[in-house]
Amino acid sequence: MKRVIYLDYNATTPVDPEVQRVMEPFFNERFGNTLAVSSPYGWEAQEAVESCRRKIAGILACQPDELTFTSGATEANNWALRGLVDFIRTTEGPQTPIHILSSPVEHSSILSPLRFLQEIGVTVEFLEVTKEASIRLEDLKAKIRPETRLVCAVWVNSELGTLNPIREIAEICHHAQIPLLADATQALGKFPVSLAASPADLVSFSAHKLYGPKGVGLLFHRRHGRKVQLRPLLYGGGHEEGLRSGTLNVPGIVGMAKAMELADARLEENRQCWLRLQKELWDGLCSIDPGVRLNGPPLGQRSPTNLHVTFSSWTSQSVIPGLAISQGAACNSANIEMSAVLRALNFTDAEAQRSFRISMGKPTTQDDIQQAIRIVQKYVR
Ligand SMILES: Cc1ncc(COP(=O)(O)O)c(C=O)c1O
């Protein structure tokens, strides 16, 4: 295959060889089911999963029983939203008024279930965001009502690389006794994520954004101190203490724990490397298009792996040969429609067509950056 420069690591990442190595035994010789505990196969699988849960709890600064494994962040976000509303309605009555506050620049795995909840009578109100896609704390305080039961705030925006002030948002929510759902899918591995320092109550994660396997993630849900209660989304054999039925993806969980361990251990080293490449890329783009605009926060205040740019001109409508980046719709770039994030920030169609998310990862080299700049140069006038 002709070499394609991959700069779309916010969409997904390759599995780290160290992660792959620890997963391998769990595909064949250690293939047990965690619920089949009448033989060493089941015990071994159970012990592997519980040891991963303890390891991840140590990394995230929470308790192991607050972590539930899922098929990814989409499921975790759907479960948090629907499980909370289900719990309120079954314990307080089906007519209980429920008001949810959300930023308008959430991932579709928050925005779509919110639309579903609106259809079943939940009131959803969107917060104001700055032009850099960050929540305005004063607006959050002003919009909280007695019937507000949840606030949704993405930790790091997947398109613009904006870091929300999660600790301050969590403090406001704490004070008002409202749980906070924070999607940390794009935060882990790029910023320190401590659930003790930033006390959100529901937090979603995904393995494939940090060099782990696809199809595995988790939901943190606070069960100590200020508890958040959820009804399950998936009912069945009673796995995960009855909270999430379905045979556990043991190789995936083992891989996710290793990926999180590596991300945590090399956080600063990776960040420094990405910050240098990010600066080089931005300088290169400015030199080929002096009118290029950086969307989201300035360098140094945004995700170290991400640039979101609008070129002053763009001459192609189609895929860029030799370069994998996201145009217009970011995570949904199969159809180049304007994303909800860009729409919320009032991008015009023409601007969205000239806008790209370029995201670097662990394998990115200086040579990749220089080649990417040369390729982009062909398309800006
Ligand atoms: C911020 C954010 N949340 C959720 C998801 C969905 O994650 P998953 O692919 O694990 O379902 C993504 C992935 O694109 C994301 O970037």
The ligand as an SDF file (V2000), in Angstrom:
LIG
                    3D

 16 16  0  0  0  0  0  0  0  0999 V2000
  -14.9940   12.5190   23.0050 C   0  0  0  0  0  0  0  0  0  0  0  0
  -15.4180   11.1700   22.5220 C   0  0  0  0  0  0  0  0  0  0  0  0
  -16.3870   10.5160   23.1840 N   0  0  0  0  0  0  0  0  0  0  0  0
  -16.8040    9.2930   22.8010 C   0  0  0  0  0  0  0  0  0  0  0  0
  -16.2690    8.6620   21.7010 C   0  0  0  0  0  0  0  0  0  0  0  0
  -16.7620    7.3010   21.3090 C   0  0  0  0  0  0  0  0  0  0  0  0
  -15.8490    6.3240   21.7540 O   0  0  0  0  0  0  0  0  0  0  0  0
  -15.9850    4.7990   21.3070 P   0  0  0  0  0  0  0  0  0  0  0  0
  -15.4250    4.7140   19.9230 O   0  0  0  0  0  0  0  0  0  0  0  0
  -15.1800    4.0410   22.3150 O   0  0  0  0  0  0  0  0  0  0  0  0
  -17.4170    4.4160   21.3830 O   0  0  0  0  0  0  0  0  0  0  0  0
  -15.2600    9.3130   20.9660 C   0  0  0  0  0  0  0  0  0  0  0  0
  -14.7050    8.6870   19.7410 C   0  0  0  0  0  0  0  0  0  0  0  0
  -14.7520    9.1770   18.6820 O   0  0  0  0  0  0  0  0  0  0  0  0
  -14.8280   10.5900   21.3980 C   0  0  0  0  0  0  0  0  0  0  0  0
  -13.8620   11.2510   20.7290 O   0  0  0  0  0  0  0  0  0  0  0  0
  1  2  1  0
  2  3  1  0
  2 15  2  0
  3  4  2  0
  4  5  1  0
  5  6  1  0
  5 12  2  0
  6  7  1  0
  7  8  1  0
  8  9  2  0
  8 10  1  0
  8 11  1  0
 12 13  1  0
 12 15  1  0
 13 14  2  0
 15 16  1  0
M  END
$$$$
